[in-house]
Amino acid sequence: MRHSLLLRIAELKGKLFFRDLSICLLFAGSVLSVQMYPSYLYMMILACSLIGSIFIFPNYKTTALTCCAFIGGFAVFKLLEQPLMVWMLEQDFPLEIAVILGRVLVCSYIVFLFLAASFEHKKPMHYWRIGNFRERIAFPWIWKGFDHPPIWLFITIFSLITSVMFIVTMFAIKPDSTLTIQLVMYSLLFACINAPLEEIVWRGFILSRFVDTMGTVSALIVTSVGFGFYHYALGIPLIGCIGFAIGSIYMAGLTLRSNGLLPVIIFHFVLNFWMFMSGAITH
């Protein structure tokens, strides 16, 4: 009897592992492939295939619709990005302003993800709240680790380390670098726009969908892999995308532990601020 029960448990774990792996490959593959082959015909064929798969594999409905929503958002983003950038540069907008305003187009993902959630009659986001900064996050494994600092302390330490690393790197590569007020203002504006919008997309909508489908740990992994590959279209090489995916594990962890978006928005804000300051965004 006990042996039979253990076999059933092992079989169930195997099925869940296969399900989670297939969802991860499907979502990450969709995110990466539309960026590597940004053909509108390919996107249309892929989206239609995903919708058709719902009738064959109904258990994957949420995953397929989330993939379609990402594809739709990416298609609109690519359709509008270049004309908008060209127009702003022709109007003699500074390159920095053109890049910053271009990030508003991230809203296209939000629209499609909201429509996908509404189609399933599901709550669009589970984490649309400030979040608990006093909740503890384990280091290094989110739920398990040798230290359990409160989230506010974790973010403070991360911000200090990140700031020092970027400043040292900036002046090591370009000893003549200058931190002008204008550059600081541009960096603040970029971070104020990009960080909240991307967090609403990834830790708001997408993480919520996968938590519904596969639970918190698997959802954290799938969302993080997708977020890493999402940066491929921004000119980040694949090895860099893997780095973003690893960093995204802590972003999703902050969201899940705090049960809100503000902690991870601050975390993301610090990264975006220093990336813009260093020239990594505009160059």
C-alpha positions in Angstrom: 0.0 0.0 0.0 2.8 2.4 1.0 4.8 1.4 -2.0 1.9 2.1 -4.3 1.3 5.5 -2.7 5.0 6.4 -3.2 4.8 5.4 -6.9 1.7 7.6 -7.4 3.4 10.5 -5.7 6.5 10.0 -7.9 4.3 9.8 -11.0 2.4 13.0 -10.0 5.7 14.8 -9.5 6.9 13.6 -12.8 3.8 14.9 -14.5 4.0 18.3 -12.8 7.7 18.6 -13.7 6.9 17.9 -17.4 4.0 20.4 -17.3 6.2 23.1 -15.7 9.1 22.4 -18.1 6.8 22.5 -21.2 5.2 25.8 -20.0 8.7 27.3 -19.4 9.9 26.2 -22.9 6.7 27.4 -24.6 6.8 30.9 -22.9 10.5 31.5 -23.1 10.5 30.2 -26.7 7.8 32.6 -27.7 9.5 35.5 -26.0 12.9 34.8 -27.6 11.8 33.7 -31.1 9.7 36.8 -31.9 12.7 38.9 -31.0 15.2 36.8 -33.1 12.8 36.7 -36.0 10.7 40.0 -35.7 8.6 39.2 -38.8 4.9 40.2 -38.4 4.0 37.2 -40.5 5.9 34.9 -38.2 4.2 36.5 -35.1 0.8 36.0 -36.7 1.5 32.4 -37.5 2.8 31.7 -34.0 -0.1 33.5 -32.3 -2.6 31.5 -34.4 -0.8 28.3 -33.6 -0.9 29.0 -29.9 -4.7 29.8 -30.1 -5.3 26.6 -32.0 -3.3 24.6 -29.4 -5.9 25.6 -26.8 -8.4 23.2 -28.4 -5.9 20.3 -28.3 -4.4 21.1 -24.9 -7.0 23.0 -22.9 -4.9 22.8 -19.7 -2.4 25.2 -21.4 -5.0 27.8 -22.2 -3.6 30.4 -19.8 -0.1 29.9 -21.0 -1.1 30.1 -24.7 -3.1 33.3 -24.1 -0.2 34.9 -22.1 2.2 34.0 -24.9 -0.2 35.6 -27.4 -0.6 38.7 -25.3 3.2 39.1 -25.2 3.4 38.6 -29.0 0.7 41.2 -29.5 2.4 43.7 -27.2 5.7 43.1 -28.9 4.2 43.5 -32.4 2.6 46.9 -31.5 5.8 48.0 -29.7 8.0 47.3 -32.8 5.4 48.8 -35.1 5.4 52.1 -33.3 8.9 52.3 -31.8 11.0 53.2 -34.9 8.5 55.8 -36.4 8.3 57.4 -33.0 12.0 57.6 -32.5 12.6 58.9 -36.0 9.9 61.6 -35.6 11.3 62.7 -32.2 14.9 62.9 -33.6 13.7 64.9 -36.6 12.0 67.3 -34.2 15.5 67.8 -32.6 14.6 66.0 -29.4 17.7 64.9 -27.5 18.5 61.2 -28.0 18.0 60.7 -24.3 14.5 62.1 -24.4 13.6 60.0 -27.4 14.8 56.8 -25.6 12.9 57.7 -22.4 9.6 58.5 -24.2 9.9 55.4 -26.3 9.6 53.3 -23.1 6.0 54.5 -22.8 5.3 52.0 -25.6 5.7 49.2 -22.9 2.0 50.0 -22.3 1.2 47.9 -25.4 2.1 44.8 -23.4 -0.1 45.9 -20.6 -3.1 46.3 -22.9 -2.8 42.8 -24.4 -2.1 41.2 -21.0 -5.2 42.8 -19.5 -7.3 41.6 -22.5 -6.0 38.1 -22.1 -6.8 38.0 -18.4 -10.3 39.5 -19.0 -10.9 36.9 -21.7 -10.4 34.2 -19.0 -12.5 36.2 -16.5 -9.5 36.2 -14.1 -8.2 38.9 -11.8 -5.5 40.7 -13.9 -3.0 41.1 -11.1 -2.6 39.6 -7.6 0.1 42.1 -6.5 -1.5 45.5 -7.2 -0.6 46.9 -3.8 2.3 48.5 -2.0 3.6 45.4 -0.4 5.0 44.7 3.0 8.6 46.0 3.4 8.9 44.3 6.8 8.4 40.8 5.4 11.6 38.9 5.3 13.4 37.4 2.3 15.9 34.6 2.6 19.3 35.0 1.0 20.4 33.5 -1.3 17.3 31.3 -2.1 14.3 33.6 -1.5 12.6 31.1 0.9 15.7 29.4 2.3 19.1 30.8 3.2 21.7 31.6 5.8 20.3 35.1 6.4 16.7 36.5 6.5 16.8 40.3 6.3 13.6 42.4 6.0 12.9 43.5 2.5 13.6 47.2 3.2 17.1 46.3 4.4 17.7 43.9 1.5 16.8 46.7 -1.0 19.0 49.2 0.9 22.0 47.0 0.8 21.4 46.1 -2.9 21.1 49.8 -3.8 24.3 50.7 -2.0 26.3 47.9 -3.6 24.9 48.6 -7.0 25.6 52.3 -6.8 29.2 51.7 -5.8 29.8 49.1 -8.5 28.4 51.3 -11.3 30.3 54.4 -10.1 33.6 52.5 -9.9 33.0 50.8 -13.3 32.0 54.1 -15.0 35.2 55.9 -13.9 37.4 52.9 -14.5 36.2 52.6 -18.1 36.0 56.4 -18.7 38.2 58.3 -16.3 36.9 61.6 -17.7 33.3 60.8 -17.0 31.2 63.6 -15.5 28.0 63.3 -13.6 26.0 66.3 -14.9 22.7 67.5 -13.4 21.1 66.9 -16.9 22.3 63.3 -17.0 21.0 62.7 -13.5 17.6 64.1 -14.4 17.4 62.0 -17.6 18.3 58.9 -15.6 15.7 59.6 -13.0 13.0 60.2 -15.6 14.0 57.0 -17.5 13.8 54.9 -14.2 10.5 56.6 -13.2 8.9 55.5 -16.5 10.5 52.2 -17.3 10.7 50.5 -13.9 7.0 50.7 -13.0 5.8 49.8 -16.5 8.0 46.8 -16.8 7.1 45.6 -13.3 3.4 45.9 -14.0 4.0 43.7 -17.1 6.3 41.1 -15.6 5.7 40.9 -11.9 2.2 42.2 -12.1 0.4 40.5 -15.0 2.7 37.7 -16.2 3.8 36.4 -12.7 0.1 36.4 -11.6 -0.9 34.3 -14.6 1.8 31.7 -14.0 1.2 31.6 -10.2 -2.4 30.7 -11.0 -1.2 27.9 -13.4 1.8 26.4 -11.7 2.4 27.8 -8.2 4.8 30.3 -6.8 8.2 28.6 -7.2 7.7 27.4 -10.8 6.0 30.8 -11.7 9.1 32.6 -10.4 11.4 30.5 -12.6 9.3 30.8 -15.8 8.8 34.5 -15.4 12.5 35.1 -14.7 13.6 33.2 -17.8 11.1 35.1 -19.9 12.2 38.4 -18.5 15.8 37.6 -19.2 15.1 36.8 -22.9 12.9 39.9 -23.2 16.0 42.0 -23.1 17.4 40.4 -26.3 15.5 43.0 -28.5 17.2 45.7 -26.6 20.6 44.6 -28.0 21.6 42.5 -25.0 23.5 39.3 -26.0 22.2 36.0 -24.9 24.8 35.6 -22.1 23.6 39.0 -20.8 20.0 37.9 -21.0 20.9 35.0 -18.7 22.3 37.5 -16.2 19.0 39.4 -16.4 17.1 36.2 -15.8 19.2 35.5 -12.6 18.5 39.0 -11.4 14.9 38.6 -12.1 14.7 35.7 -9.7 15.1 38.2 -6.8 12.7 40.6 -8.5 10.0 38.0 -8.5 11.0 36.9 -5.0 10.6 40.4 -3.7 7.1 40.5 -5.2 6.1 37.2 -3.8 7.5 37.8 -0.4 6.1 41.3 0.0 2.9 40.5 -1.8 3.1 43.8 -3.7 4.9 45.7 -6.4 6.5 48.7 -4.7 9.6 46.9 -3.3 10.5 45.4 -6.7 9.8 48.7 -8.5 12.3 50.4 -6.2 14.8 47.5 -6.8 14.3 47.9 -10.6 14.4 51.7 -10.4 17.9 51.6 -8.9 19.1 49.3 -11.7 17.6 51.4 -14.4 18.9 54.7 -13.0 22.5 53.5 -13.0 22.2 51.7 -16.3 21.1 55.0 -17.9 23.8 57.0 -16.0 26.5 54.6 -17.3 25.3 55.0 -20.9 24.3 51.3 -21.2 20.8 52.3 -22.4 21.6 55.1 -24.9 24.7 53.4 -26.4 
